[in-house]
Each structure stands twice: as structure tokens, then as C-alpha cells.
Amino acid sequence: MSAQTQHISGDEAQADISTKVSQDHPDKTINRTDLRIAGITGILAAVLVGIADVVLLYSPQGGYGSGSYDFMRQISRDRLLLGHMLGVLALPFEIAGLWLVSRMIAHGARKTGLAFLFAGGYSVIMGTVYHAALAPIAVLVQASETAPSATAQTIAALIPETANYARSLANLMNYGVVFISLAFAWAVGFRRTLYPRWMAIFNPLVIFIGVMVMGTILPVAGLCILPAAFSITNTIFFTLSTILVWNAKFR
């Protein structure tokens, strides 16, 4: 089977990966087990972060896109602590999934693979710091309701300023996601990577848009989907990559 086949699916996609890796993969330092472990690690990390997002942010009233953090007024301190710690501890392990993707890209686009890993890892770092800032913001929001009037006004004035610092980190994360999505789509679509060509469509940005649409059109489920949209995106992306590499043959 030619390594340049452009329209493949199912077993043909897996066979194409196996052929390309076994016949002409230039990097003898990686093997199937390494990639499998990285993929599973990335998937588990993304799932745990998704759970953390829901624990930390879920509100029956929604309001996630309101621009304020008022929806966090009723979230218990136990939930804040659990969601905070679980997310901060799990998020860095998503880099393992990014490493898997970067290795599959690097087969045909080495520099793009390195850029993908660097930008993706940087985005995870920014996402971790942003996640860590959410619980303190929630504490401020809740304190503004219970503090004496004068103090409450001071705290209320601090909330948007504090939130702006946090959002600046989220913006850096978002820019990174856009970059790695474009890099992934270009490499898979136009270079001879270990991905079938159709995977270029399933880049993180496209998956994220699909998740957001699903969360919007499913009002009840959306209350859990929307706060965990990035984590769901990563879970889908890492799962697809792991499935494609799972049966690949290495020499």
C-alpha cells in the first residue's frame, strides 16, 4: 500500500499507518508501547480534567457565557477544593497526549511536530494556571455576599479585576489551541504523517466547535458539556489518535 494514499478509512487507515511506520519510519527510538502509553495517559488526564471542570463550575442555572462568575455563588467549598485540586493535578498529564500527536506528525513534518508540542504544552501550562485561578475567584464572589456592606463593595470591585488577569491566561491558552489546530490540519493534510488525510478535519478547533454546538442545542446536557468543552475536545482528539496508532507495527 502506498504511504501517499489520500482517501482511506477503517482498517485501510490502520494498515496505512502500519505500513508507513514499519517500512520507513526514521526514528528508531520510539515504539508502539510508548505511543500507546502516552495516548492512554492523555485520555485519562483529559477525562479527569473534564470531571474537575464540572465539579468546579457546574451550575443548574448555567450562565457560563455571561462574562461574570456569578454562577459560582452557590458552589460549595468542598466542590471548589475538589475541582481545583483534581484539575491542577491532572492537567499537566495532557502533555503526554500532545507528545503522541507530535510524534505522529513529526514522521512527515518534523519541525511542525516540534512546534505543535511546544505550543500545545505551553497552552496546557496556561490552562493549568487559569484553572487554578477559578476557585479563588469563586471565593471572592461568595465573600461579596456575606461580608459587611463596605467590605462587600470592596470585594465586588476586586472580582472583575481579578477575573481579567485570569482571562488573560485563558486567552493565551485559546491562541495556542488555534495554532496547534492549524499546524495539525496543515501537516496531516499536506505532509506524509502517520495520520490518514481525513484526520485533518478532526483537529482540536473543529472538535471544540462541535462540542460547543452540542452543548448549546442540548440545554440540560449542555450544563455539563459547556464548562468541560476543552476537556471533552481533548478526550476526543487523544482517543482518535490513540485508536489510529494502537495497532501500528514498528520495527
Helices and strands as residue ranges (DSSP letters): H 11-24, H 32-57, G 70-72, H 77-90, G 91-93, H 94-106, H 110-146, H 149-190, G 197-200, H 204-217, H 219-225, G 226-228, H 229-246
